[in-house]
Amino acid sequence: MKKKISLVVAVLVLVLGLAGCGNAKTVSYDKDTLIQSCDAVFDIIESGSITSDQITEMSDWNQGYLMAQFESQTGVQMEADTFATALEGWKASLEECGDYESHKDYEFEASSTGVTVTAPATFSDRSADLEFVFDENMTLESFTVNAHYGMSEILEKAGLNTLLGMGTVFVMLIFMSFIISLIKYVPALLNGTSKKKKEEAPKAAPAPAAAVEEAEEMDDTELVAVIAAAIAAAEGTTTDGFVVRSIKRRKSNKWNA
């Protein structure tokens, strides 16, 4: 019985906790004030009196002074970076949607973290929604233009994205296949490099000293024969009485007498 009571109590606590989370307080706001703020912000952005490049090129002090003037005119607090992003987004929306014509009444959606204000807008090429997002302190966090696309345009964009993705994958597969096909040449290149290194290695082939001495003795014998023939010719005799002996060269004495 005690276990059942404990189980029931736990379930009740869980249900109450979930109910408390679901009933979180939303941010309180004044609708008329927000309408005036949105109109003032939109008028400045739509007028084109300042560009995003002008803001980003300003010093921090000048940006602070500009946003202080902006707040005094519109009653809206906003960071300089947010203002520059809003201006850049508005410029892009004109290229995408065409010239601005008008917008309808604002719609409000509050949450525990802020308020989102939207208004259907008409442009020359397509319709869109103007969206202002405020935090709990009513500081403007963003301003965007959300264009509306027809089903054919959505399908066309989806098809282009699909083709682009498939094309990218296809190109990568071809490149990977090409790289893999070159792997079979790696062992041959490595073997060729090792063979070249072996062929370039010097081979030691010492010459035998005995052969050199024999060649020197043969040269000396020939020299003696030539000298003997020359002497015999000079004296009018023959070389029969001469005995040819080999001449061995001695190293010169390095000691001076």
C-alpha positions as CSV (number, residue, x, y, z in Angstrom):
1,M,0.0,0.0,0.0
2,K,2.8,2.4,0.9
3,K,4.5,1.7,-2.4
4,K,1.4,2.6,-4.3
5,I,1.0,5.8,-2.4
6,S,4.6,6.8,-3.1
7,L,4.1,6.0,-6.8
8,V,1.0,8.2,-7.0
9,V,2.8,11.1,-5.2
10,A,5.7,10.8,-7.6
11,V,3.4,10.9,-10.6
12,L,1.6,14.0,-9.2
13,V,4.9,15.8,-8.6
14,L,6.0,15.0,-12.2
15,V,2.7,16.3,-13.7
16,L,2.8,19.5,-11.6
17,G,6.4,20.1,-12.7
18,L,5.6,19.7,-16.4
19,A,2.6,22.0,-16.0
20,G,4.8,24.6,-14.3
21,C,7.2,24.4,-17.3
22,G,4.4,24.7,-19.8
23,N,2.9,27.7,-18.0
24,A,6.2,29.8,-18.1
25,K,5.4,33.5,-18.1
26,T,5.6,35.3,-21.4
27,V,7.3,38.6,-21.8
28,S,4.9,41.5,-21.2
29,Y,4.9,44.3,-23.9
30,D,2.9,47.2,-25.1
31,K,1.5,46.6,-28.6
32,D,1.2,50.2,-29.6
33,T,4.8,51.0,-28.5
34,L,6.1,48.0,-30.5
35,I,4.1,49.1,-33.6
36,Q,5.7,52.6,-33.4
37,S,9.1,51.1,-32.9
38,C,8.8,48.8,-35.8
39,D,7.5,51.5,-38.1
40,A,10.4,53.9,-37.1
41,V,13.1,51.2,-37.6
42,F,11.6,50.1,-41.0
43,D,11.4,53.7,-42.2
44,I,15.1,54.2,-41.6
45,I,16.1,50.9,-43.2
46,E,13.8,51.4,-46.2
47,S,14.9,55.0,-46.8
48,G,18.5,53.9,-47.6
49,S,20.0,56.9,-45.8
50,I,22.8,54.8,-44.4
51,T,24.5,51.6,-45.6
52,S,26.0,48.6,-43.8
53,D,29.5,49.5,-45.2
54,Q,29.3,53.0,-43.6
55,I,28.5,51.4,-40.2
56,T,31.2,48.8,-40.3
57,E,33.9,51.3,-41.4
58,M,33.1,53.5,-38.3
59,S,35.2,53.5,-35.2
60,D,33.6,52.0,-32.0
61,W,33.0,55.5,-30.6
62,N,31.2,56.7,-33.8
63,Q,29.1,53.5,-33.8
64,G,28.1,54.1,-30.2
65,Y,27.2,57.7,-31.0
66,L,25.2,56.6,-34.1
67,M,23.2,54.0,-32.2
68,A,22.5,56.5,-29.4
69,Q,21.0,58.8,-32.0
70,F,19.1,55.9,-33.5
71,E,17.6,55.1,-30.1
72,S,16.6,58.7,-29.5
73,Q,14.7,58.8,-32.8
74,T,13.1,55.4,-32.7
75,G,12.9,54.5,-29.1
76,V,14.6,51.1,-29.9
77,Q,17.8,49.8,-28.6
78,M,20.0,47.9,-31.1
79,E,23.6,47.0,-31.5
80,A,25.6,48.5,-34.4
81,D,26.4,45.0,-35.8
82,T,22.6,44.1,-35.8
83,F,21.8,47.4,-37.6
84,A,24.5,46.7,-40.3
85,T,23.2,43.1,-40.7
86,A,19.6,44.4,-41.1
87,L,20.7,46.9,-43.8
88,E,22.6,44.2,-45.7
89,G,19.6,41.8,-45.5
90,W,17.2,44.5,-46.8
91,K,19.5,45.2,-49.7
92,A,19.6,41.4,-50.6
93,S,15.8,41.2,-50.2
94,L,15.3,44.0,-52.8
95,E,17.4,42.0,-55.3
96,E,15.4,38.8,-54.6
97,C,11.9,40.2,-54.2
98,G,12.0,43.4,-56.3
99,D,10.9,46.9,-55.2
100,Y,9.1,47.3,-52.0
101,E,5.4,48.4,-52.3
102,S,3.6,48.0,-49.0
103,H,3.0,45.9,-45.9
104,K,0.0,45.0,-43.8
105,D,-0.7,45.1,-40.1
106,Y,1.7,43.6,-37.6
107,E,1.2,40.3,-35.9
108,F,2.7,39.6,-32.5
109,E,4.0,36.3,-30.9
110,A,5.3,36.5,-27.3
111,S,7.4,33.9,-25.5
112,S,9.4,33.7,-22.3
113,T,12.5,35.1,-24.1
114,G,11.0,37.9,-26.2
115,V,8.5,39.0,-28.8
116,T,8.5,38.4,-32.6
117,V,6.6,40.9,-34.7
118,T,5.7,40.0,-38.3
119,A,3.9,41.8,-41.1
120,P,3.0,40.5,-44.6
121,A,4.7,42.7,-47.3
122,T,4.3,43.1,-51.0
123,F,7.2,43.5,-53.4
124,S,7.1,43.9,-57.2
125,D,8.3,40.3,-57.9
126,R,7.0,38.3,-54.9
127,S,5.5,38.6,-51.5
128,A,7.4,38.3,-48.2
129,D,7.2,38.7,-44.4
130,L,8.9,41.5,-42.4
131,E,10.1,40.0,-39.2
132,F,11.3,41.9,-36.1
133,V,12.7,40.0,-33.1
134,F,12.9,41.7,-29.7
135,D,14.4,40.1,-26.5
136,E,12.8,40.4,-23.1
137,N,14.3,43.9,-22.6
138,M,12.7,45.0,-25.9
139,T,16.1,45.3,-27.6
140,L,15.9,44.6,-31.3
141,E,17.9,41.5,-32.0
142,S,17.2,41.1,-35.7
143,F,15.3,42.3,-38.7
144,T,14.8,40.0,-41.7
145,V,12.7,39.7,-44.9
146,N,11.4,36.2,-45.5
147,A,10.5,35.8,-49.1
148,H,7.6,33.5,-50.3
149,Y,8.3,31.0,-53.0
150,G,5.8,29.1,-55.1
151,M,5.8,25.3,-55.3
152,S,7.5,25.3,-58.7
153,E,10.3,27.6,-57.4
154,I,10.8,25.4,-54.3
155,L,11.0,22.3,-56.5
156,E,13.4,24.0,-58.8
157,K,15.7,25.0,-56.0
158,A,15.5,21.5,-54.5
159,G,16.4,20.0,-57.9
160,L,19.3,22.3,-58.3
161,N,20.6,21.6,-54.8
162,T,20.2,17.8,-55.5
163,L,22.1,18.1,-58.8
164,L,24.8,20.2,-57.2
165,G,25.2,17.7,-54.4
166,M,25.2,14.7,-56.7
167,G,27.7,16.4,-59.1
168,T,30.0,17.1,-56.2
169,V,29.9,13.5,-55.0
170,F,30.4,12.2,-58.6
171,V,33.5,14.4,-59.1
172,M,34.9,13.2,-55.8
173,L,34.3,9.6,-56.7
174,I,36.1,10.1,-60.0
175,F,39.0,11.8,-58.3
176,M,39.3,9.0,-55.7
177,S,39.1,6.3,-58.4
178,F,42.0,8.0,-60.2
179,I,44.1,8.2,-57.1
180,I,43.4,4.5,-56.3
181,S,44.3,3.5,-59.9
182,L,47.8,5.1,-59.4
183,I,48.5,3.0,-56.3
184,K,49.5,0.0,-58.5
185,Y,52.5,2.0,-59.8
186,V,53.9,2.7,-56.4
187,P,55.8,-0.6,-56.0
188,A,57.3,-0.3,-59.4
189,L,58.5,3.2,-58.6
190,L,60.0,2.1,-55.3
191,N,61.8,-0.9,-57.0
192,G,63.2,1.3,-59.7
193,T,64.6,3.7,-57.2
194,S,66.2,0.9,-55.2
195,K,67.8,-0.6,-58.4
196,K,69.2,2.8,-59.4
197,K,70.8,3.1,-56.0
198,K,72.4,-0.4,-56.3
199,E,73.7,0.4,-59.8
200,E,75.2,3.7,-58.6
201,A,77.1,2.0,-55.7
202,P,80.9,2.0,-56.5
203,K,82.6,-1.4,-57.0
204,A,86.1,-1.8,-55.6
205,A,88.5,-3.6,-58.0
206,P,92.1,-3.5,-56.7
207,A,94.7,-4.1,-59.4
208,P,97.3,-6.8,-58.6
209,A,100.7,-5.4,-57.8
210,A,102.6,-8.3,-59.5
211,A,101.1,-7.5,-62.9
212,V,102.3,-3.9,-62.6
213,E,105.8,-5.0,-61.7
214,E,105.9,-7.5,-64.6
215,A,104.8,-4.8,-67.0
216,E,107.5,-2.6,-65.7
217,E,110.2,-5.3,-66.2
218,M,109.0,-5.9,-69.7
219,D,109.3,-2.3,-70.5
220,D,112.8,-2.2,-69.0
221,T,113.9,-5.2,-71.2
222,E,112.7,-3.6,-74.3
223,L,114.6,-0.4,-73.3
224,V,117.8,-2.3,-72.8
225,A,117.5,-4.1,-76.1
226,V,117.0,-0.7,-77.9
227,I,120.1,0.7,-76.1
228,A,122.2,-2.3,-77.0
229,A,121.2,-2.1,-80.6
230,A,122.1,1.5,-80.7
231,I,125.5,0.9,-79.1
232,A,126.2,-2.0,-81.6
233,A,125.3,0.2,-84.5
234,A,127.6,2.9,-83.3
235,E,130.5,0.5,-82.8
236,G,129.9,-1.5,-85.9
237,T,129.4,-4.7,-83.9
238,T,126.5,-7.1,-83.2
239,T,124.5,-7.5,-80.1
240,D,125.5,-11.1,-79.6
241,G,127.9,-10.3,-76.9
242,F,125.4,-8.3,-74.9
243,V,123.4,-9.9,-72.1
244,V,120.1,-8.3,-71.5
245,R,119.2,-7.9,-67.9
246,S,116.2,-6.4,-66.4
247,I,116.5,-3.1,-64.8
248,K,114.6,-2.5,-61.6
249,R,113.9,1.1,-60.7
250,R,114.7,2.2,-57.2
251,K,112.9,4.8,-55.3
252,S,114.8,8.1,-55.2
253,N,116.6,8.8,-52.0
254,K,115.0,11.6,-50.1
255,W,118.1,12.1,-47.9
256,N,120.5,14.7,-49.2
257,A,124.2,13.8,-48.9
